[in-house]
Each structure stands twice: as C-alpha cells, then as structure tokens.
Amino acid sequence: MSSYTDDYLDGNAAAGELSNIFSRDITAANVECAHCGTTEHFAEAHLYTQCPGFVARCPACQQVIFRLVHARDRMLLDMSGMTYLSVDNLDHGRRLESSEPT
C-alpha cells in the first residue's frame, strides 16, 4: 500500500506550466552540468548537429548535457546531463497583477 494520498493530479495538469517553459528561448536559460557542476547559459554549450538532431556538450568538461532527436513522427528529448535548467519567469508580474482582486 502506498503512503501517498489520492489527492494528486496526473501529469496532464502540468501542460500549461510546461508550455510556458518550453515556449521560451531556452538558449538564455541557465543550465548546470550534472557531471562537473558548471553553470552556464545553454547558449554556451557546444552544439553538434551532424546527427539526426542535436547533441549539446558542456563547454567545461565536454560531457553530453542535452540530446534532441527527431525519429519518424516523434521528438525525443534527453536532458539527463543537466542537474537543472533555469529560465526567468517573465510572466511573474502579470500573474500577480491578474490575481489581485479588482
């Protein structure tokens, strides 16, 4: 028996928030390499395109941090080489304004 309660939503509930993240320019996002801990803008990564997609490597240690592959009718995204990806919350002010009572 699980120790978790039943008051959870499935992953579809995150669709709106995820679309806010991935509709932004990810090249400006900060990423931390899971291998060496270097934090840089994604734009600083070394990007290789001689494959059916993209492979990004850490500029410090050259470990793979990101893979994006187009395979038939799917897109596969592997970000396991990153500890995190951090984007500025550009909508923060607008959300606060829209949630204030009128």
Residue pairs with C-beta under 8 A, 6 or more apart in sequence:
20 91
21 87
24 87
24 90
26 42
26 85
26 87
27 41
27 42
27 43
28 41
28 42
28 43
28 87
28 88
29 41
29 42
29 85
29 86
29 87
30 39
30 40
30 41
30 42
30 84
30 85
30 86
31 39
31 40
31 41
31 42
31 45
31 65
31 66
31 82
31 84
31 85
31 86
32 38
32 39
32 82
32 83
32 84
33 39
33 58
33 60
33 61
33 63
33 65
33 81
33 82
33 83
34 63
34 65
34 80
34 81
34 82
34 83
35 58
35 61
35 63
35 81
36 58
36 60
36 61
36 63
37 83
38 58
38 59
38 60
38 61
40 58
40 59
40 60
42 56
42 66
42 85
44 59
45 56
45 57
45 58
45 59
45 65
45 66
46 56
46 57
46 58
46 59
46 62
47 54
47 55
47 56
47 57
48 54
48 55
48 56
48 57
51 69
52 69
52 70
52 71
53 67
53 68
53 69
53 70
53 76
54 66
54 67
54 68
55 64
55 66
55 67
56 64
56 65
56 66
56 67
57 63
57 64
57 65
58 64
58 65
58 81
63 81
64 81
65 79
65 81
65 82
66 77
66 78
66 79
66 81
66 82
67 76
67 77
67 78
68 75
68 76
68 77
68 78
69 75
69 76
70 76
79 85
